[in-house]
Amino acid sequence: METKIFLDENEMPKKWYNIQADLPTPVDPPLNPGTGEPIRPEDLSAIFPMELIKQEVSSDRGINIPEEVLDVYRLWRPSPLYRAHRLEKALKTPAKIYYKWEGVSPPGSHKPNTAVAQAYYNMKEGIERISTETGAGQWGSSLAFATSLFGLRCTVYMVRASYEQKPYRRILMETWGAECFSSPTNRTEAGRMIREKFPDTTGSLGIAISEAVEDAAKHENTHYSLGSVLNHVLLHQTIVGLEAKRQFEIAETYPDIVFGCVGGGSNFSGACFPFVGDKLRGEKPEIEIVSCEPMACPTLTKGLYTYDFGDTAQLTPLLKMYTLGHDFIPAPIHAGGLRYHGDAPILCKLTNDGYMRARAYHQNDVFEAAIIFAKSEGIVVAPEAAHAVRATIDEALECKKTGEEKVIFFNNSGHGHFDLMGYDLYNEGKLVDYEYPAELIEKSLKALKNKT
Ligand SMILES: *Cc1c(COP(=O)(O)O)cnc(C)c1O
């Protein structure tokens, strides 16, 4: 039996899948914090291209992927679906484990699937520069890569903790021609305010978003770009799940359970939504869909489902999501890409409505799983992706007990070649587990209730 299931380039999907067409009830709209009314398209046109604003609210099931975007996708897509025979053997499990490998893109993760589309639509509208934030540096490097292909400039606000922990991601961004700053910076009002109040802050995605949005809003011909959370980002990522569905057809099987790590929710939504669509339409009612998140940032497992700001300085619209509060500053765990206080509204709604569920993991357990994976499958995964590996291994070990031959599918969102410090600390037994204290979550959420 095969180890890799490939698609030909001409079998790559030509449309993204928009799950909004299949939701039983519509997702709650983003609200203008000033008026409490739903955001109007024109409110967003200062920072996003019109085509993306349209995609954000579209209810068409299939949305055409522009030919120029497909052409760039062909540099690494279709990505392989692997059957993890060697992991199965190592675990002595009767489960059948499959994973989609997104680490084959030039920046090394799923993120270029949307970065390329976003850079393209901005270029089409005559935009010259894009500003953005980055946590672990994966998104910044993906956008730097994408903007370089379409001739745009790129400014990245990188969370201070990662800027210091992961200099190689900055070098990668600069190599693709982007400028990269340690956030909070002195370049924006939001950054200066935080630096004054918390001079020793390790930064957060919420703060970096505030800086990037402010930069875009204050400069002509500059737009802002977000690497996760928004509906159009999830839409672009569905190329992953659409390919996987065809690859499962070739393998003549279908997953019983799907895992993915969740930072803002884009890689997991992209991988699972085409399958969730089958579930929503009643074609595959049994499939289980499970999000994996860190104990240090337990948005879906411990957050509140309510309207909150997407950023710390309260510049963004209010989004209905599971949230730990927009002033949440997470512990500097090595899965930097999973340190966001909220999650994608569509994924949150599906979780709240009972179509998906979530589990949280400590980073030592996560790295332990990553090492089992590295020693059997060979790939050193990103610490983010390792959360899904942990869940997969736990499920496979459960199958060993029960004798079930479940088909397990997880999205392997990226490689960990720039995360080796985390592996080093784990190997030396020096990695610390953080569980975000319940009191702090309550405090943050109480403040949120009083504001909204
Ligand atoms: C950014 C990132 C994530 C988390 O972001 P999502 O939007 O939740 O996908 C997960 N894995 C990798 C490798 C990443 O770079």
The ligand as an SDF file (V2000), in Angstrom:
LIG
                    3D

 15 15  0  0  0  0  0  0  0  0999 V2000
    0.3900   29.8560   11.9670 C   0  0  0  0  0  0  0  0  0  0  0  0
    0.4430   28.4200   12.1050 C   0  0  0  0  0  0  0  0  0  0  0  0
   -0.5790   27.7130   12.7440 C   0  0  0  0  0  0  0  0  0  0  0  0
   -1.7370   28.3740   13.4230 C   0  0  0  0  0  0  0  0  0  0  0  0
   -2.5520   29.1970   12.6590 O   0  0  0  0  0  0  0  0  0  0  0  0
   -3.9850   28.7570   12.1390 P   0  0  0  0  0  0  0  0  0  0  0  0
   -4.5750   29.9680   11.5270 O   0  0  0  0  0  0  0  0  0  0  0  0
   -4.7730   28.2660   13.3200 O   0  0  0  0  0  0  0  0  0  0  0  0
   -3.7560   27.6930   11.1590 O   0  0  0  0  0  0  0  0  0  0  0  0
   -0.4940   26.3390   12.7670 C   0  0  0  0  0  0  0  0  0  0  0  0
    0.5540   25.6760   12.2240 N   0  0  0  0  0  0  0  0  0  0  0  0
    1.5660   26.3310   11.6280 C   0  0  0  0  0  0  0  0  0  0  0  0
    2.7040   25.5390   11.0620 C   0  0  0  0  0  0  0  0  0  0  0  0
    1.5450   27.7120   11.5440 C   0  0  0  0  0  0  0  0  0  0  0  0
    2.5310   28.3460   10.9290 O   0  0  0  0  0  0  0  0  0  0  0  0
  1  2  1  0
  2  3  1  0
  2 14  2  0
  3  4  1  0
  3 10  2  0
  4  5  1  0
  5  6  1  0
  6  7  2  0
  6  8  1  0
  6  9  1  0
 10 11  1  0
 11 12  2  0
 12 13  1  0
 12 14  1  0
 14 15  1  0
M  END
$$$$
